[in-house]
């Protein structure tokens, strides 16, 4: 965690380690994020998902999808790549192009203006552990639904195979008569 006063606003930046590690499951990512939330007491107002504008890999796409599953429609991110335009829709077009290679403070002002607007739209409320737990429950329910669908599909395929086998056995028995 690093804290600094920027534009008369105290900003705490908490890096979520391993968020882009493709070997982590969604549960492991949620667990890591949970560990970071208390460092932003009373809770974070904004999550910034920072992506490299020049490259957007499958792992990046998967991470963004997981980010969306964890934080839902309220997720916002910082990016700057035309290839990401489809994702902008998922994030309600709340994105911000930011270059860390320039000393132009105007882009910092614009970012903070956007953040303050989002905080205002949220009634000043921050993200809480309860919200994260609610997202975890939704993720578990979705996983359970998928498992049930897969099980139903397997059962149907098994039943179809039994019918096919029974039909073939019946045909063979008739032929032998």
C-alpha positions in Angstrom: 0.0 0.0 0.0 1.2 3.5 -0.9 -0.5 6.7 0.2 0.0 10.1 -1.3 -1.8 13.4 -1.5 -2.7 14.1 -5.1 -4.8 17.2 -6.1 -5.9 17.7 -2.5 -7.1 14.2 -2.3 -5.5 11.4 -0.2 -5.0 8.5 -2.5 -4.1 5.0 -1.3 -2.9 2.6 -4.0 -3.0 -1.1 -3.1 -1.5 -3.5 -5.6 -3.3 -6.8 -5.9 -0.5 -9.3 -6.3 -0.9 -12.0 -9.0 -4.2 -10.7 -10.5 -2.8 -11.5 -14.0 -1.4 -14.8 -13.0 -3.2 -17.3 -15.3 -2.6 -20.2 -12.9 -4.9 -18.6 -10.2 -8.5 -19.8 -10.0 -11.3 -17.2 -9.6 -11.5 -18.2 -5.9 -7.8 -17.5 -5.4 -8.1 -14.1 -7.0 -11.1 -13.3 -4.8 -9.1 -14.4 -1.8 -6.2 -12.1 -2.7 -8.5 -9.2 -3.3 -10.2 -9.8 0.0 -6.8 -9.5 1.7 -6.3 -6.1 0.1 -9.7 -4.5 0.9 -9.0 -3.9 4.6 -5.9 -1.9 3.6 -8.2 0.7 2.1 -10.5 1.2 5.2 -13.4 1.9 5.1 -13.2 0.3 1.6 -12.1 1.2 -1.9 -14.1 3.8 -3.9 -12.5 2.8 -7.3 -10.8 -0.2 -8.7 -8.4 0.6 -11.5 -7.6 -2.3 -13.8 -4.4 -1.2 -15.6 -3.7 -2.8 -19.0 -0.8 -2.3 -21.3 -2.2 -0.5 -24.4 0.2 -2.2 -26.9 -0.7 -5.8 -26.0 -3.9 -7.5 -25.0 -3.4 -11.2 -24.6 -5.8 -14.1 -23.9 -4.6 -14.0 -20.3 -5.5 -10.3 -20.1 -8.9 -11.1 -21.6 -9.5 -13.9 -19.1 -8.4 -11.6 -16.2 -10.8 -8.9 -17.4 -13.6 -11.5 -17.5 -12.8 -12.6 -14.0 -12.6 -9.0 -12.9 -16.1 -8.5 -14.3 -17.4 -11.6 -12.5 -16.0 -10.5 -9.2 -17.1 -6.9 -9.3 -20.0 -7.1 -11.7 -21.3 -4.2 -13.7 -19.8 -1.7 -11.3 -16.3 -2.5 -12.5 -14.4 0.3 -14.2 -10.9 0.2 -15.7 -8.1 2.3 -17.2 -7.0 1.2 -20.7 -5.9 2.7 -24.0 -6.2 0.2 -26.9 -8.6 0.3 -29.8 -8.8 -3.5 -29.6 -10.5 -3.1 -26.2 -13.5 -1.2 -27.5 -15.8 -4.2 -27.0 -14.8 -4.3 -23.3 -15.7 -0.6 -22.9 -19.3 -1.6 -23.3 -19.0 -4.1 -20.4 -17.6 -1.3 -18.3 -20.3 1.2 -19.2 -17.7 3.1 -21.4 -16.0 4.2 -18.2 -12.4 4.0 -19.2 -9.5 6.3 -19.2 -6.4 6.5 -21.4 -3.4 7.3 -19.3 0.2 7.4 -20.2 2.8 6.9 -17.5 5.5 8.0 -19.9 4.5 11.7 -19.9 4.8 14.3 -17.2 1.5 16.0 -18.3 -0.5 16.6 -15.1 -3.6 17.3 -17.1 -4.2 13.5 -17.5 -4.0 13.1 -13.7 -6.6 15.9 -13.3 -8.9 14.2 -15.9 -8.5 10.8 -14.2 -9.4 12.3 -10.8 -12.3 14.2 -12.3 -13.7 10.9 -13.6 -13.1 9.1 -10.3 -14.8 11.9 -8.3 -17.8 11.7 -10.7 -18.0 7.9 -10.2 -17.8 8.3 -6.5 -20.6 10.9 -6.6 -22.7 8.6 -8.8 -22.3 5.9 -6.1 -23.5 8.2 -3.4 -20.0 8.4 -1.9 -20.2 4.7 -0.9 -17.2 2.5 -1.1 -16.8 -1.2 -2.0 -17.1 -3.4 1.1 -16.3 -6.9 2.0 -20.0 -7.6 2.1 -20.2 -6.6 -1.6 -17.3 -8.9 -2.3 -18.9 -11.8 -0.4 -22.2 -11.2 -2.4 -20.1 -11.4 -5.6 -18.5 -14.6 -4.3 -21.9 -16.2 -3.6 -23.1 -15.2 -7.1 -19.9 -16.8 -8.6 -20.5 -20.0 -6.6 -24.2 -20.1 -7.7 -23.1 -19.7 -11.3 -20.6 -22.5 -11.0 -23.3 -24.7 -9.4 -25.7 -23.9 -12.2 -23.0 -24.8 -14.8 -22.3 -28.0 -13.0 -26.0 -28.9 -13.0 -26.3 -28.1 -16.7 -23.3 -30.3 -17.4 -24.7 -33.1 -15.3 -28.0 -32.9 -17.1 -26.3 -32.9 -20.5 -24.2 -36.0 -19.5 -27.4 -37.7 -18.2 -29.2 -37.0 -21.5 -26.2 -38.3 -23.5 -26.1 -41.5 -21.4 -29.8 -42.0 -21.9 -29.5 -41.5 -25.6 -26.7 -44.1 -25.7 -28.8 -46.6 -23.7 -31.7 -46.1 -26.2 -29.3 -46.5 -29.1 -27.8 -49.7 -27.5 -31.3 -51.1 -26.7 -32.5 -50.4 -30.2 -29.4 -52.0 -31.8 -29.8 -55.0 -29.4 -33.5 -55.3 -30.4 -32.6 -55.2 -34.1 -30.0 -57.9 -33.6 -32.4 -60.1 -31.7 -35.0 -59.7 -34.5 -32.4 -60.5 -37.1 -31.4 -63.6 -35.2 -35.1 -64.8 -35.2 
